[in-house]
Amino acid sequence: MAQKKAKEKKTVKPVEPDRVYHISFRKLLRKWQVKAEGDSKALKLFWTQAEAIDYAKSVAGNREGRIVIHKEDGSFRKLTY
């Protein structure tokens, strides 16, 4: 008698959508922050926007994310990077 092997179901891990990282200015601290969308805390604070952009590029690149850059007044400077 031949035994039938039960088909094994492979569990596929759902792919999360790209994570969005926002670069914005914190007026009280006078620093730029990199914050993941939906998180309550900033990942890191910087004295300049350029430093924050460099950091966000490295984080987003490692996790296939996108970057949204804000101006000091909160309006969008660049939507994706």
C-alpha positions in Angstrom: 0.0 0.0 0.0 1.3 3.4 -0.9 1.0 6.0 1.8 -0.3 9.3 0.7 1.7 12.2 2.1 -0.4 15.0 3.4 0.3 18.2 1.5 2.1 20.6 3.7 0.9 24.1 3.6 3.7 26.7 3.6 2.9 29.7 5.6 3.6 32.9 3.7 4.6 35.8 5.8 2.6 38.8 4.7 4.6 41.6 3.2 4.3 44.8 5.1 3.9 48.0 3.0 6.9 50.2 2.8 7.5 52.1 6.0 7.3 55.8 5.8 9.8 58.0 7.7 9.1 61.7 8.4 11.8 64.3 8.8 10.3 67.3 10.7 11.4 70.1 13.0 10.7 70.1 16.7 10.3 73.7 17.7 10.7 73.3 21.5 14.1 71.5 21.1 15.2 73.4 18.0 16.2 70.0 16.4 15.2 67.9 13.4 13.7 64.5 14.1 13.3 61.3 12.1 10.1 59.6 13.0 8.5 56.4 11.6 4.9 56.9 10.6 2.5 55.7 13.3 5.2 55.7 16.0 4.9 58.0 19.0 8.6 58.6 19.5 11.3 59.9 17.2 14.0 57.5 16.2 16.7 60.1 16.5 17.2 63.9 16.8 19.7 66.0 14.8 20.9 69.6 14.7 20.6 69.9 11.0 18.1 68.7 8.4 20.9 67.4 6.2 22.0 65.0 9.1 18.4 63.9 9.5 18.1 63.2 5.8 21.3 61.1 5.7 20.1 59.1 8.7 16.6 58.5 7.3 18.1 57.4 3.9 20.2 54.7 5.7 17.2 53.5 7.8 14.7 53.6 4.9 17.2 51.9 2.6 17.7 49.0 5.0 14.0 48.5 5.3 12.8 49.4 1.9 11.0 52.5 3.2 10.1 55.9 2.0 11.1 59.4 3.3 8.8 62.4 3.6 10.7 65.7 4.3 9.0 68.6 6.0 10.0 72.3 6.1 10.3 74.1 9.5 6.7 75.3 9.2 5.5 71.7 8.8 4.6 71.9 5.1 6.0 69.3 2.7 9.4 70.0 1.2 9.6 66.6 -0.7 7.1 63.8 -0.5 9.3 60.8 -1.3 13.0 60.1 -1.4 
